[in-house]
Amino acid sequence: ARGLFIQTQDTPNPNSLKFIPGKEVLESRTMEFSTPAAAFCSPLARQLFRIEGVKSVFFGPDFITITKESEDLDWNLLKPDIYATIMDFFSSGLPIVTDEAPRTDTAASEEDDEVVLMIKELLDTRIR
């Protein structure tokens, strides 16, 4: 089941690298996990956070962007673990995101005034 060929693509941020597994990741949306705790609803993101040096994980419709903790970390040391984790995960058949979807009640809406928007942003950035 190792028929997965993962391509990589540079991003404007030298600490981020886009991994393209050639399979659908998230159908028509994106999800960002900036901490291991935020990844509670994604078995794949949780496994990627177990790799030493991974700072954040971002899922797009057909790609996974990994951001490393610092420029001192060499991508050549991180890539083999990331490749193996992604390949093993896709061959496992597990869902990328479970039903334990993150709560979106702090998503900004058009009716929110400036104070409410600031509170919601603080909840998302500091508390979650």
C-alpha positions as CSV (number, residue, x, y, z in Angstrom):
1,A,0.0,0.0,0.0
2,R,3.0,2.3,-0.4
3,G,1.8,3.5,-3.8
4,L,1.5,7.1,-2.6
5,F,3.9,9.6,-4.2
6,I,4.2,12.7,-2.1
7,Q,5.5,15.8,-3.8
8,T,6.8,18.9,-1.9
9,Q,6.5,22.5,-2.8
10,D,8.2,25.5,-1.3
11,T,6.2,28.3,0.2
12,P,7.0,32.0,0.7
13,N,7.9,31.1,4.3
14,P,11.2,29.1,4.5
15,N,10.0,27.4,7.6
16,S,6.9,26.0,5.9
17,L,6.8,23.3,3.3
18,K,3.7,22.1,1.3
19,F,3.3,18.3,1.0
20,I,1.1,17.2,-1.9
21,P,0.0,13.5,-1.4
22,G,-1.8,13.3,-4.8
23,K,-5.0,12.5,-2.9
24,E,-7.8,14.6,-1.5
25,V,-7.0,15.9,2.0
26,L,-10.0,18.1,2.9
27,E,-12.6,18.2,0.2
28,S,-13.4,21.9,-0.1
29,R,-12.1,23.6,3.0
30,T,-9.0,24.3,5.0
31,M,-8.1,23.6,8.6
32,E,-5.2,24.9,10.6
33,F,-3.7,23.4,13.8
34,S,-1.3,25.7,15.5
35,T,-0.8,23.5,18.6
36,P,-1.1,19.8,19.3
37,A,-4.1,20.5,21.6
38,A,-5.9,22.1,18.6
39,A,-5.5,18.9,16.7
40,F,-7.9,16.9,18.9
41,C,-10.2,16.4,15.9
42,S,-7.6,15.2,13.5
43,P,-5.8,11.9,13.9
44,L,-3.4,12.9,11.1
45,A,-2.5,16.2,12.6
46,R,-2.0,14.6,16.0
47,Q,0.5,12.1,14.4
48,L,2.3,14.9,12.6
49,F,2.7,16.9,15.8
50,R,4.5,13.8,17.3
51,I,7.4,14.6,15.0
52,E,10.0,16.6,16.8
53,G,10.2,20.1,15.3
54,V,6.7,20.4,13.8
55,K,5.2,23.7,14.9
56,S,1.9,23.8,13.0
57,V,-0.1,21.8,10.5
58,F,-2.4,23.2,7.8
59,F,-4.7,21.1,5.7
60,G,-5.9,22.3,2.3
61,P,-8.2,20.6,-0.3
62,D,-5.2,18.5,-1.7
63,F,-2.2,19.5,0.3
64,I,-0.7,19.5,3.8
65,T,1.5,22.4,4.9
66,I,3.9,21.8,7.7
67,T,5.7,24.6,9.5
68,K,8.8,23.8,11.5
69,E,9.8,25.4,14.8
70,S,12.9,27.2,13.6
71,E,15.2,27.8,10.7
72,D,17.9,25.8,12.6
73,L,15.9,22.6,11.9
74,D,16.9,21.0,8.5
75,W,14.0,20.0,6.3
76,N,16.1,17.0,5.2
77,L,15.9,15.6,8.7
78,L,12.2,16.3,9.1
79,K,11.0,15.2,5.6
80,P,11.5,11.4,6.1
81,D,9.4,11.3,9.2
82,I,6.7,13.5,7.7
83,Y,6.6,11.4,4.5
84,A,6.3,8.2,6.5
85,T,3.6,9.6,8.8
86,I,1.5,10.8,5.8
87,M,2.0,7.5,3.8
88,D,1.1,5.3,6.8
89,F,-1.9,7.5,7.6
90,F,-3.3,7.3,4.1
91,S,-2.8,3.6,4.0
92,S,-4.6,3.2,7.4
93,G,-7.9,4.3,6.0
94,L,-8.6,6.5,9.1
95,P,-10.5,9.7,8.6
96,I,-8.3,12.8,8.4
97,V,-10.8,14.7,10.5
98,T,-13.2,13.1,12.9
99,D,-16.7,14.1,14.0
100,E,-15.1,15.9,16.9
101,A,-15.0,19.0,14.7
102,P,-13.6,22.1,16.4
103,R,-16.2,24.4,17.8
104,T,-16.9,27.3,15.4
105,D,-19.0,29.4,17.8
106,T,-16.1,31.8,18.0
107,A,-16.0,32.3,14.2
108,A,-16.4,36.0,13.4
109,S,-19.8,36.9,11.9
110,E,-21.0,40.0,10.2
111,E,-23.2,41.0,13.2
112,D,-20.3,41.1,15.6
113,D,-19.1,44.5,16.8
114,E,-15.5,45.3,17.3
115,V,-15.4,44.2,21.0
116,V,-17.0,40.9,20.3
117,L,-14.6,40.2,17.4
118,M,-11.6,41.0,19.7
119,I,-13.0,38.6,22.4
120,K,-13.5,35.8,19.8
121,E,-10.0,36.3,18.5
122,L,-8.6,36.1,22.0
123,L,-10.5,32.9,22.7
124,D,-9.1,31.3,19.5
125,T,-5.6,32.5,19.9
126,R,-5.0,32.4,23.6
127,I,-7.4,29.9,25.1
128,R,-7.8,27.1,22.6
